[in-house]
Amino acid sequence: MTLGSPKFLFVPVSSAEGVGEYMRSLIIADEVKRRWPNATIQFILSRQAPYALTCPYPAALLDDTPTKNIKAVNDFISFFLPDFVIFDASGRRSQLTHANKLGAKVIFLSQHKRKRRRGMKILRARVTDSHWVVQPEFVIGPISWLDRFKLRLIDKPEPTITGPIFVNPNLDSQVTLLSKYGLSVGGFILLNAGSGGHTNSRGYIVEEFAQAAANIYQATQIPCVIVYGPNYPNAMFSAEGVTAIKELEHGELIDLLDAAKIAVLSGGDTLLQAIALKKPTLSVAVSKDQNYRLKVCEESGLTVGSNSDARQMSDRLIELMKAENLARLEAALALCECVNGLGIGMNILDDLYRNKFGVQQ
């Protein structure tokens, strides 16, 4: 390696269902490339993930999620010899240890208490240079006194709470995007069920979102935009007043979210991004791991929850849009300290870069 051309390896959880970890890794990778234009960036992904073949960076493809392919990941680390490895909610201890032994700076991202607890286990923490928690503190809560004591014993810092990581809205690209779809700021409702691959006993949950969009337009005459997501395999639903979009790049989705009057979202990363943007939302848990996060956000007055039934979604959204209800939600959002954690994470990478190469950026 030559100075100024670091090698970054991204190892997010990847599967046929969720997309959040991969999208977050892409966001960080894009920012890494902006800060270090000569950086070499590499991903390791499951070939089962629908986005595996469209990743804008070189990707080594595995038969399953990287956490279950211990030897394959370690072999690739030995081959690639990265300077930094970012494990997003993924990685066995042996994989982190292998990267550390080969001289890489190891970054681990956790998004809920169980993953955070795993990341703080002594043998993992010893080989982890930085542990980011990509949830706001009001959702995940503080670490225990025992975990704090154990980390102090091995001279490791506590996990850094970054909160949600996303690309900030861009006014120029937002104007172009709104023009493309014939929309205006504050003049439409956005619906997105995450990756689009989540199902329940009735089928794909995003199809309930689509029916809710049609119901909402019929009741309010406010245009609706639904983004199906890359993991939805079927034809998109067509209805009056509803613009259907198969998928958007992350920055485009953020631009639409920022411009929407209100949003109907799953309980994943996009919900936290909406809270950071102070955008009123109705939210639906589309997977089991979203239930706790959604419950805490609702109890904090930062979203209104619903089940995944199309009629309930549309009815609850129409109720939420009443002036007094919307004002109450907007007031709570204005007081929330949740912000975009991308800058926090990149400052940590800057520090690790200086520590590794002994140079100032």
C-alpha positions in Angstrom: 0.0 0.0 0.0 1.1 3.6 -0.7 0.4 6.3 1.7 -2.9 8.0 1.0 -4.4 4.9 -0.6 -5.9 2.9 2.2 -7.8 -0.4 1.7 -11.3 -0.7 3.2 -13.2 -3.9 3.4 -17.0 -3.8 4.2 -18.7 -6.9 5.6 -22.4 -6.1 6.2 -25.0 -8.6 7.0 -26.5 -9.5 3.6 -29.5 -11.8 2.8 -32.6 -12.1 0.6 -34.6 -10.1 3.1 -33.2 -7.0 4.8 -31.1 -4.2 3.2 -30.3 -1.8 6.0 -26.8 -3.0 6.9 -25.8 -3.0 3.2 -27.2 0.5 2.6 -25.4 1.8 5.6 -22.1 0.3 4.5 -22.6 1.9 1.0 -23.2 5.3 2.6 -19.9 5.0 4.6 -18.1 3.6 1.6 -19.2 6.6 -0.5 -18.0 9.0 2.2 -14.7 7.2 2.5 -14.2 7.5 -1.2 -15.0 11.3 -1.0 -12.4 11.8 1.8 -9.8 9.5 0.4 -10.2 9.4 -3.4 -7.4 6.9 -3.8 -8.9 4.4 -1.4 -9.5 0.9 -2.5 -13.0 -0.3 -1.4 -14.2 -3.9 -1.4 -17.4 -5.6 -0.2 -18.1 -9.2 0.9 -21.8 -10.1 0.3 -24.1 -13.1 0.1 -25.0 -13.9 -3.5 -28.6 -14.5 -2.2 -29.0 -10.8 -1.7 -30.8 -9.1 -4.7 -28.3 -6.2 -4.6 -25.3 -8.5 -4.8 -24.8 -8.0 -8.5 -25.5 -4.3 -8.5 -23.1 -3.2 -5.8 -21.1 -0.2 -7.2 -17.9 -1.5 -5.6 -16.1 -4.8 -6.2 -17.9 -7.5 -4.2 -16.7 -11.0 -3.3 -19.9 -13.2 -3.3 -20.5 -16.0 -0.8 -23.2 -18.7 -0.7 -24.6 -17.2 2.6 -24.3 -14.2 4.8 -20.6 -13.6 5.7 -21.1 -14.4 9.4 -21.9 -18.0 8.4 -18.9 -18.2 6.1 -16.1 -18.0 8.6 -13.3 -19.5 6.5 -14.2 -17.8 3.2 -14.2 -14.4 4.9 -10.9 -15.0 6.6 -9.4 -16.3 3.4 -10.4 -13.2 1.6 -9.0 -11.0 4.4 -5.7 -12.8 4.0 -5.8 -12.2 0.2 -7.0 -8.6 0.3 -5.0 -7.4 3.4 -7.3 -4.5 4.2 -6.2 -1.6 6.4 -9.7 -1.2 7.8 -12.5 -3.8 8.1 -16.0 -2.6 8.8 -18.3 -5.4 10.1 -21.9 -4.1 10.1 -23.9 -6.3 12.5 -21.8 -9.2 11.1 -18.7 -11.2 11.9 -17.7 -14.0 14.2 -15.1 -13.3 16.8 -12.6 -15.4 14.8 -13.1 -13.1 11.8 -12.5 -10.0 13.8 -9.5 -11.6 15.4 -8.1 -12.6 12.0 -8.4 -9.1 10.6 -6.8 -7.7 13.8 -3.8 -10.1 13.5 -3.2 -9.0 10.0 -2.9 -5.4 11.1 -6.3 -4.1 10.1 -8.2 -1.6 12.1 -11.5 -3.3 13.1 -14.8 -1.4 13.3 -17.9 -3.2 14.5 -21.4 -1.7 14.1 -24.3 -2.8 16.3 -27.9 -1.8 16.0 -29.7 -3.3 19.0 -28.9 -4.4 22.6 -28.1 -8.1 21.7 -25.6 -7.1 19.1 -24.1 -4.4 21.3 -23.7 -6.8 24.1 -21.9 -9.3 21.8 -19.6 -6.5 20.6 -18.6 -5.8 24.2 -17.6 -9.4 25.1 -14.0 -9.3 26.2 -12.4 -11.4 23.5 -14.2 -9.5 20.8 -13.7 -6.1 22.3 -9.9 -6.8 22.6 -9.6 -7.0 18.8 -12.1 -4.2 18.0 -10.7 -0.7 17.5 -14.1 1.1 17.4 -17.6 -0.1 18.2 -20.4 2.1 16.7 -24.0 1.9 18.0 -26.2 3.0 15.1 -29.2 3.7 17.3 -30.1 6.8 19.3 -29.5 6.5 23.0 -33.1 7.0 23.8 -33.8 3.7 21.9 -31.0 1.5 23.0 -30.3 2.9 26.5 -26.9 3.0 28.3 -24.6 0.1 28.8 -24.5 -1.7 32.2 -22.1 -0.9 34.9 -20.6 -4.4 34.5 -19.9 -3.9 30.8 -18.4 -0.5 31.5 -16.2 -2.1 34.2 -15.0 -4.9 31.9 -14.1 -2.5 29.1 -12.1 -0.4 31.5 -10.2 -3.5 32.7 -9.0 -4.2 29.2 -8.4 -0.5 28.4 -11.1 -0.4 25.7 -13.5 2.6 25.1 -17.2 2.3 25.5 -19.2 1.9 22.3 -19.8 5.2 20.5 -23.4 6.1 19.9 -23.6 7.5 16.4 -27.3 7.2 15.9 -28.7 6.6 12.4 -26.2 7.0 9.5 -27.5 8.5 6.3 -26.8 11.0 3.5 -28.1 14.5 4.2 -30.7 15.8 1.8 -29.3 17.7 -1.2 -31.4 20.6 -2.4 -30.3 20.5 -6.1 -30.9 16.7 -6.5 -34.1 17.0 -4.6 -35.5 19.6 -7.0 -34.5 17.4 -10.0 -36.2 14.4 -8.4 -39.4 16.2 -7.5 -39.6 17.5 -11.1 -39.1 14.0 -12.5 -42.1 12.7 -10.6 -44.3 15.8 -10.8 -44.2 16.4 -7.0 -43.9 19.5 -4.8 -42.3 20.0 -1.3 -44.9 19.1 1.3 -47.4 18.1 -1.4 -47.3 14.3 -1.2 -47.1 11.3 1.2 -44.2 8.9 1.0 -44.6 5.2 1.8 -41.7 2.7 2.1 -41.6 -0.7 3.7 -37.8 -1.1 3.7 -36.3 -3.6 1.3 -39.7 -4.8 0.2 -38.8 -8.4 0.9 -40.5 -8.8 4.3 -43.6 -11.0 4.4 -46.4 -12.0 6.8 -49.2 -14.6 6.6 -50.9 -12.5 3.9 -47.9 -12.2 1.6 -45.5 -9.3 1.0 -46.1 -6.5 3.5 -45.2 -3.8 0.9 -48.4 -4.8 -0.9 -50.4 -3.7 2.2 -48.5 -0.4 2.0 -49.5 0.0 -1.7 -53.2 -0.6 -0.8 -52.9 1.9 2.0 -51.5 4.4 -0.5 -54.6 4.0 -2.7 -56.9 4.3 0.3 -55.1 7.4 1.5 -55.3 9.1 -1.9 -59.0 8.3 -2.2 -59.7 9.8 1.2 -57.5 12.9 1.0 -56.7 13.5 -2.6 -53.1 14.0 -1.6 -50.7 12.2 -4.0 -48.9 9.2 -2.6 -45.5 7.9 -3.6 -44.6 4.3 -2.7 -41.0 3.0 -3.0 -41.2 -0.8 -3.2 -37.5 -1.7 -2.5 -35.0 -3.9 -4.3 -36.1 -7.2 -2.7 -39.8 -7.1 -3.9 -40.0 -9.6 -6.7 -43.5 -9.0 -8.1 -45.1 -6.4 -10.5 -45.9 -3.1 -8.8 -49.4 -2.1 -8.0 -51.1 0.6 -10.0 -53.7 2.9 -8.6 -55.1 6.5 -9.1 -53.0 9.1 -7.3 -50.2 6.7 -6.5 -46.7 6.9 -8.0 -45.0 3.5 -7.8 -41.2 3.4 -7.8 -39.3 0.1 -7.8 -36.2 1.4 -5.9 -34.2 4.5 -5.3 -30.6 5.2 -4.4 -30.3 6.1 -0.7 -29.7 9.8 -1.3 -32.8 10.0 -3.5 -34.9 8.3 -0.9 -33.7 10.8 1.7 -34.5 13.6 -0.7 -38.0 12.4 -1.1 -38.4 11.8 2.7 -37.2 15.3 3.4 -39.7 16.8 0.9 -42.8 14.7 1.9 -45.6 16.1 4.0 -45.6 12.9 6.1 -44.3 9.4 5.7 -45.5 5.8 6.2 -42.4 3.7 7.0 -41.3 0.4 8.3 -39.6 0.3 11.7 -36.1 0.0 10.3 -33.3 2.5 9.7 -35.4 4.8 7.6 -37.7 5.5 10.6 -34.7 6.7 12.6 -33.5 8.8 9.7 -37.0 10.4 9.5 -36.8 11.2 13.2 -33.4 12.8 12.7 -34.9 14.9 9.9 -37.9 15.8 12.1 -40.3 14.2 9.7 -43.7 13.1 11.0 -44.3 9.4 10.4 -46.7 6.5 10.8 -44.6 3.3 11.3 -45.1 -0.4 11.0 -42.8 -3.2 12.3 -42.2 -5.5 9.3 -39.8 -7.8 11.1 -39.5 -9.0 14.7 -36.4 -7.0 15.5 -38.2 -3.7 14.7 -40.9 -4.1 17.4 -38.9 -2.8 20.3 -37.5 0.2 18.4 -40.9 1.2 17.2 -42.4 0.8 20.6 -39.8 3.1 22.2 -40.1 5.7 19.4 -43.9 5.7 19.8 -43.7 5.9 23.6 -41.4 8.9 23.2 -44.0 10.6 21.0 -41.8 10.5 17.9 -44.0 8.4 15.7 -47.4 6.8 15.5 -47.5 3.0 15.2 -49.8 0.8 13.2 -50.0 -2.9 12.3 -49.5 -4.0 8.7 -53.1 -4.0 7.7 -53.8 -1.6 4.8 -57.0 -0.3 6.2 -55.6 0.4 9.7 -52.6 2.1 8.1 -54.7 4.4 6.1 -57.2 5.1 8.9 -54.4 5.9 11.4 -52.6 8.1 8.9 -55.7 10.1 8.2 -56.2 10.5 12.0 -52.6 11.6 12.4 -53.0 14.3 9.7 -55.5 16.2 11.8 -53.9 19.5 12.8 -53.8 18.9 16.5 -52.3 15.4 16.2 -49.7 16.5 13.6 -48.7 19.5 15.7 -48.2 17.3 18.8 -45.9 15.0 16.8 -43.9 17.8 15.3 -43.4 19.4 18.7 -41.9 16.2 20.1 -39.7 15.7 17.0 -38.4 19.3 17.3 -37.1 18.5 20.9 -35.5 15.2 19.9 -31.7 15.2 19.9 -31.3 12.4 17.3 -29.1 13.5 14.5 -27.3 12.1 11.5 -24.3 10.0 12.8 -22.3 9.9 9.5 -20.1 12.7 10.6 -19.4 11.1 14.0 -18.4 7.9 12.3 -16.2 9.6 9.8 -14.4 11.5 12.5 -13.6 8.2 14.2 -12.2 6.8 10.9 -10.1 9.9 10.5 -8.6 9.3 14.0 -8.0 5.6 13.1 -6.3 6.6 9.9 -4.0 9.0 11.6 -3.2 6.4 14.3 -2.4 3.7 11.7 -0.3 5.8 9.3 1.0 8.5 11.6 -0.2 11.4 9.3 -2.5 14.3 9.6 -5.5 14.6 7.4 
